[in-house]
């Protein structure tokens, strides 16, 4: 979770741990709470990498589309009864003292400024700049629990909160040190995932989420020869040049087949995974993704590898008006998790997670 400081503050270490848990939202998907390198030694089939044998195929890449929907994350504010939705990613502030965005922080004082709600004028400006109306609703959907809650914007307070990487020691606080968004009482979110890590937030007129239900991917090991034959993209070929192939996995649904190939480094730890999703009937490859180790990301463990309750990869109908999605293959330290749409549009939706790391 994000780290917050009030008069009765926790230690800095405790607060940082709280901050880190929050970014794991999603998706699991995805998260700062798990930003440590989860690579592990894999037993089983190890072959020469396909990088050495696949022919180079020059294809016209379709660039990802701009996010067609703004999704936000939700996290608890320390041990209080507040759950906070930060919208700072669409309401950016600069490092200067802008009294049109925030009131005079120094007048509020070191402690009162760490979390405060907006008066009418600041709220009005915030809603105007984010294109949010008082008649809109805030929809909170927990895809793991398949639970949906909605709140009228006019019923929610707008607040500013010191971000998780700032503290009393940074006084006087800068405008840039704050997250700005809505507060929701936790009592209205009973039954949601712990720390709201599987919750997505949308703000608008109508609920975009489908309650048909996502499902965890249950991977099954298969022989490497069953992995579809498709030349690796040139840019991915360079990343995998010195890797060897590890285990190969498959998951099937009525609509799609999900193939996953692992690539190992010299220490036989997982460096990358390559995902191919095919049409279950005509076997046509719909999307191709490579999830590789980097300064910003590391491959997330496969579902149930670290216990029955450890679920990272999800697929299914998340949105009413979009095709099936898949996500949860990376832990992300810098930036925000991504949801991939399974169709030829190559659309990816990045969460607005306000990651200050």
C-alpha positions as CSV (number, residue, x, y, z in Angstrom):
1,X,0.0,0.0,0.0
2,X,0.9,3.6,-0.2
3,X,2.6,5.0,2.9
4,X,0.8,7.7,4.8
5,X,1.7,9.8,7.8
6,X,-0.7,11.1,10.3
7,X,-0.2,12.4,13.9
8,X,-0.2,8.8,15.2
9,X,2.1,7.6,12.4
10,X,3.6,4.2,11.9
11,X,7.2,3.7,11.4
12,X,8.6,4.5,8.0
13,X,9.4,0.9,7.4
14,X,5.9,-0.2,8.1
15,X,4.5,2.5,5.9
16,X,6.7,1.6,3.0
17,X,5.6,-2.0,3.3
18,X,2.0,-0.8,3.2
19,X,2.7,1.3,0.1
20,X,4.4,-1.6,-1.8
21,X,1.5,-4.0,-1.1
22,X,-0.9,-1.7,-3.0
23,X,0.8,-1.5,-6.3
24,X,0.4,-5.2,-6.6
25,X,-3.1,-4.6,-7.5
26,X,-4.0,-6.1,-10.3
27,X,-3.7,-7.8,-11.7
28,X,-1.6,-8.9,-9.7
29,X,-1.2,-8.5,-12.5
30,X,1.0,-7.1,-11.7
31,X,2.7,-5.1,-8.8
32,X,5.2,-3.1,-6.8
33,X,4.4,-5.3,-3.8
34,X,6.1,-8.1,-5.7
35,X,8.8,-6.2,-7.4
36,X,11.4,-8.5,-6.2
37,X,12.8,-10.9,-8.7
38,X,10.7,-14.0,-8.6
39,X,12.9,-16.1,-10.9
40,X,13.2,-19.6,-9.8
41,X,15.0,-22.7,-11.0
42,X,12.9,-24.8,-13.3
43,X,13.2,-28.5,-13.8
44,X,12.2,-30.4,-16.8
45,X,12.8,-30.2,-20.5
46,X,15.6,-27.8,-21.6
47,X,16.4,-27.5,-25.2
48,X,18.3,-25.3,-27.5
49,X,16.6,-22.0,-27.9
50,X,14.4,-21.5,-30.9
51,X,16.1,-18.2,-31.4
52,X,18.9,-20.1,-33.1
53,X,16.7,-22.0,-35.5
54,X,13.7,-19.8,-36.3
55,X,14.0,-17.9,-39.6
56,X,13.8,-14.1,-39.4
57,X,10.4,-12.9,-40.5
58,X,9.9,-9.2,-41.2
59,X,6.3,-8.4,-40.4
60,X,4.5,-5.1,-40.3
61,X,3.9,-4.5,-36.6
62,X,0.6,-3.0,-35.6
63,X,1.3,-0.4,-32.9
64,X,-0.8,-0.6,-29.7
65,X,-3.8,1.7,-29.6
66,X,-4.1,4.4,-27.1
67,X,-6.1,3.3,-24.0
68,X,-9.7,3.3,-24.9
69,X,-10.8,3.3,-21.3
70,X,-9.2,4.8,-18.1
71,X,-8.9,2.3,-15.3
72,X,-7.6,3.2,-11.9
73,X,-6.5,1.3,-8.8
74,X,-7.8,1.3,-5.2
75,X,-5.9,0.9,-2.0
76,X,-6.5,1.2,1.7
77,X,-5.3,4.4,3.5
78,X,-3.2,2.9,6.4
79,X,-5.4,1.5,9.1
80,X,-8.2,4.0,8.7
81,X,-11.7,3.3,7.2
82,X,-10.7,5.0,3.9
83,X,-10.1,3.4,0.6
84,X,-8.4,5.8,-1.8
85,X,-8.6,6.1,-5.6
86,X,-5.8,8.3,-7.0
87,X,-6.6,10.1,-10.3
88,X,-3.3,12.0,-10.4
89,X,-2.4,10.3,-13.6
90,X,-5.1,12.2,-15.4
91,X,-4.8,15.3,-13.1
92,X,-1.1,16.0,-13.3
93,X,0.5,18.5,-11.0
94,X,3.9,20.2,-11.4
95,X,6.6,20.8,-8.8
96,X,5.6,24.5,-8.3
97,X,3.2,25.8,-5.7
98,X,0.0,26.0,-7.7
99,X,-2.8,27.3,-5.4
100,X,-5.4,26.6,-8.1
101,X,-4.7,22.8,-7.7
102,X,-4.0,22.7,-3.9
103,X,-4.5,25.2,-1.1
104,X,-1.5,26.7,0.6
105,X,0.1,23.6,2.1
106,X,2.2,25.4,4.6
107,X,-0.9,27.0,6.2
108,X,-2.4,23.6,6.7
109,X,0.6,22.5,8.7
110,X,2.9,19.5,8.6
111,X,0.4,17.0,9.9
112,X,-3.0,18.3,8.6
113,X,-1.5,18.6,5.1
114,X,-0.7,14.8,4.9
115,X,-4.4,14.1,4.1
116,X,-7.2,16.6,3.6
117,X,-10.4,16.9,1.7
118,X,-11.2,19.6,-0.8
119,X,-13.6,22.5,-0.4
120,X,-16.2,23.3,-3.1
121,X,-13.9,25.4,-5.3
122,X,-11.0,22.9,-5.4
123,X,-13.4,20.0,-6.0
124,X,-15.0,21.9,-8.9
125,X,-11.7,22.5,-10.6
126,X,-10.6,18.9,-10.1
127,X,-13.8,17.5,-11.7
128,X,-13.6,20.0,-14.5
129,X,-10.0,19.2,-15.4
130,X,-10.6,15.4,-15.3
131,X,-13.8,15.6,-17.2
132,X,-15.8,14.0,-14.4
133,X,-19.3,15.1,-13.6
134,X,-21.1,15.0,-10.3
135,X,-23.7,12.8,-12.0
136,X,-21.1,10.2,-13.0
137,X,-20.5,7.1,-10.9
138,X,-17.4,5.4,-9.6
139,X,-17.5,1.6,-10.4
140,X,-15.2,-0.7,-8.4
141,X,-14.9,-4.2,-9.7
142,X,-13.0,-7.0,-8.0
143,X,-12.4,-9.5,-10.8
144,X,-11.1,-12.2,-8.5
145,X,-14.3,-12.1,-6.3
146,X,-16.5,-11.1,-9.2
147,X,-18.0,-8.3,-7.0
148,X,-19.1,-4.9,-8.2
149,X,-19.8,-1.8,-6.2
150,X,-20.8,1.6,-7.5
151,X,-20.9,5.1,-5.9
152,X,-22.3,8.4,-7.1
153,X,-19.5,10.9,-7.6
154,X,-21.6,13.5,-5.8
155,X,-21.6,11.3,-2.7
156,X,-17.8,10.9,-2.5
157,X,-15.3,13.3,-1.0
158,X,-12.4,14.6,-3.1
159,X,-9.1,14.4,-1.2
160,X,-5.4,15.0,-1.4
161,X,-2.9,12.6,0.2
162,X,0.8,12.6,0.5
163,X,2.2,9.9,-1.8
164,X,4.0,6.8,-0.5
165,X,7.5,8.1,-1.1
166,X,7.1,11.3,0.9
167,X,7.1,11.8,4.6
168,X,7.3,14.4,7.4
169,X,10.9,14.7,6.6
170,X,10.0,16.3,3.3
171,X,8.2,19.2,4.9
172,X,7.4,21.7,3.5
173,X,5.7,19.4,1.0
174,X,5.7,20.1,-2.7
175,X,2.5,20.0,-4.8
176,X,4.1,17.1,-6.7
177,X,4.2,15.0,-3.4
178,X,0.4,14.6,-3.4
179,X,-2.0,12.2,-4.9
180,X,-5.5,13.6,-5.7
181,X,-8.7,11.5,-6.0
182,X,-11.7,10.1,-4.2
183,X,-12.2,8.5,-0.9
184,X,-14.5,5.5,-0.3
185,X,-15.5,4.1,3.0
186,X,-14.1,0.6,3.4
187,X,-17.4,-0.7,4.9
188,X,-19.0,-0.5,1.5
189,X,-16.3,-2.8,0.1
190,X,-16.8,-5.8,2.3
191,X,-15.9,-9.1,0.6
192,X,-13.3,-7.5,-1.7
193,X,-9.8,-8.9,-2.1
194,X,-7.3,-8.1,0.7
195,X,-5.8,-4.6,0.1
196,X,-8.1,-4.4,-2.9
197,X,-5.3,-5.8,-5.0
198,X,-7.7,-7.3,-7.5
199,X,-9.9,-4.3,-7.8
200,X,-10.3,-2.1,-10.9
201,X,-11.9,1.4,-10.9
202,X,-13.8,3.1,-13.7
203,X,-15.5,6.5,-13.5
204,X,-18.3,7.4,-16.0
205,X,-21.9,7.1,-16.8
206,X,-22.3,3.4,-17.3
207,X,-20.6,0.3,-15.8
208,X,-18.1,-1.1,-18.4
209,X,-17.4,-4.3,-16.5
210,X,-18.8,-7.7,-17.4
211,X,-19.8,-10.0,-14.6
212,X,-19.5,-13.1,-16.7
213,X,-16.4,-13.7,-14.7
214,X,-12.7,-14.0,-15.4
215,X,-11.0,-17.3,-14.7
216,X,-7.5,-18.2,-13.4
217,X,-5.3,-19.9,-16.0
218,X,-4.4,-23.4,-15.1
219,X,-1.3,-24.3,-17.0
220,X,-0.5,-27.8,-18.2
221,X,3.0,-28.8,-19.3
222,X,3.3,-30.0,-22.9
223,X,6.1,-31.1,-25.2
224,X,7.9,-28.2,-26.8
225,X,7.0,-29.6,-30.3
226,X,3.3,-28.7,-29.6
227,X,4.2,-25.0,-29.3
228,X,3.0,-23.3,-32.5
229,X,5.6,-22.6,-35.2
230,X,5.9,-18.9,-35.6
231,X,9.1,-16.9,-36.2
232,X,10.2,-14.7,-33.3
233,X,10.0,-11.0,-33.9
234,X,13.3,-9.4,-34.7
235,X,13.3,-7.2,-31.5
236,X,12.5,-10.2,-29.4
237,X,15.1,-12.3,-31.1
238,X,17.8,-10.0,-29.8
239,X,16.6,-10.3,-26.2
240,X,16.6,-14.1,-26.4
241,X,19.8,-14.5,-28.3
242,X,21.7,-16.3,-25.5
243,X,18.7,-18.0,-23.9
244,X,17.7,-21.7,-23.9
245,X,14.1,-22.9,-23.9
246,X,12.6,-24.3,-20.7
247,X,9.2,-25.7,-20.0
248,X,6.3,-25.3,-22.4
249,X,2.7,-24.8,-21.2
250,X,-0.9,-24.9,-22.6
251,X,-4.3,-23.7,-21.4
252,X,-7.5,-24.2,-23.3
253,X,-10.9,-22.5,-23.3
254,X,-13.8,-22.9,-25.7
255,X,-12.6,-19.9,-27.7
256,X,-8.8,-19.8,-27.3
257,X,-5.7,-21.9,-26.8
258,X,-2.9,-20.2,-24.7
259,X,0.6,-21.4,-25.4
260,X,3.5,-20.3,-23.1
261,X,7.2,-20.9,-23.7
262,X,9.8,-20.3,-21.1
263,X,13.4,-19.0,-21.8
264,X,16.2,-19.6,-19.3
265,X,19.4,-17.7,-18.7
266,X,22.8,-19.2,-17.9
267,X,21.8,-19.9,-14.3
268,X,18.7,-21.8,-15.6
269,X,16.4,-19.2,-14.1
270,X,13.4,-17.8,-16.0
271,X,14.4,-14.8,-18.1
272,X,11.4,-14.5,-20.3
273,X,8.1,-16.1,-21.4
274,X,6.6,-15.9,-24.8
275,X,2.8,-16.1,-25.1
276,X,0.9,-17.1,-28.2
277,X,-2.9,-17.1,-28.1
278,X,-4.7,-18.9,-30.9
279,X,-8.2,-19.3,-32.1
280,X,-9.4,-22.7,-30.7
281,X,-11.1,-23.7,-34.0
282,X,-9.0,-22.4,-36.9
283,X,-5.7,-22.3,-34.9
284,X,-4.9,-18.8,-36.2
285,X,-2.5,-16.9,-33.9
286,X,-4.3,-13.9,-32.6
287,X,-1.8,-12.2,-30.3
288,X,1.9,-12.7,-29.4
289,X,3.5,-11.3,-26.3
290,X,7.0,-11.5,-24.8
291,X,7.4,-10.9,-21.1
292,X,11.1,-10.5,-20.4
293,X,13.3,-9.6,-17.4
294,X,14.2,-5.9,-17.3
295,X,15.0,-3.0,-14.9
296,X,11.3,-2.4,-14.7
297,X,9.8,-5.9,-14.9
298,X,10.3,-9.5,-13.9
299,X,8.3,-12.6,-14.9
300,X,5.5,-13.4,-12.4
301,X,5.3,-17.0,-11.1
302,X,2.7,-19.1,-12.9
303,X,-0.5,-19.7,-11.1
304,X,-0.4,-22.0,-8.1
305,X,3.5,-22.4,-8.3
306,X,3.8,-20.7,-4.9
307,X,0.7,-22.1,-3.3
308,X,-3.0,-22.6,-4.0
309,X,-3.9,-19.0,-3.4
310,X,-1.2,-17.5,-5.6
311,X,-2.9,-16.5,-8.8
312,X,-1.4,-14.1,-11.3
313,X,-2.6,-14.9,-14.8
314,X,-6.3,-14.3,-15.6
315,X,-8.4,-14.5,-18.8
316,X,-12.0,-14.0,-19.8
317,X,-14.6,-11.4,-20.4
318,X,-13.6,-8.3,-18.4
319,X,-15.4,-5.7,-20.4
320,X,-19.0,-5.7,-21.8
321,X,-18.0,-4.1,-25.1
322,X,-14.5,-5.6,-25.7
323,X,-13.2,-9.1,-26.6
324,X,-11.6,-11.5,-24.1
325,X,-8.6,-10.2,-22.1
326,X,-5.4,-11.8,-20.7
327,X,-3.0,-10.4,-18.1
328,X,-0.8,-11.1,-15.1
329,X,2.5,-12.2,-16.5
330,X,4.8,-9.6,-15.0
331,X,5.7,-8.0,-11.8
332,X,6.2,-4.3,-12.4
333,X,8.4,-2.0,-10.4
334,X,8.3,1.1,-12.5
335,X,5.2,1.9,-14.5
336,X,1.8,0.3,-14.3
337,X,0.3,-3.1,-15.2
338,X,-1.2,-3.8,-18.6
339,X,-4.3,-5.7,-19.8
340,X,-4.0,-7.3,-23.2
341,X,-7.1,-7.6,-25.5
342,X,-7.2,-10.8,-27.4
343,X,-7.9,-9.7,-30.9
344,X,-6.0,-8.4,-34.0
345,X,-6.2,-4.8,-32.8
346,X,-3.2,-5.4,-30.6
347,X,-4.8,-3.2,-28.0
348,X,-3.3,-3.0,-24.5
349,X,-4.8,-1.1,-21.6
350,X,-2.4,0.3,-19.1
351,X,-3.8,0.9,-15.6
352,X,-3.6,4.4,-14.2
353,X,-1.9,3.2,-11.0
354,X,-0.1,6.4,-10.0
355,X,3.2,4.6,-9.5
356,X,5.7,7.1,-8.1
357,X,8.5,4.5,-7.8
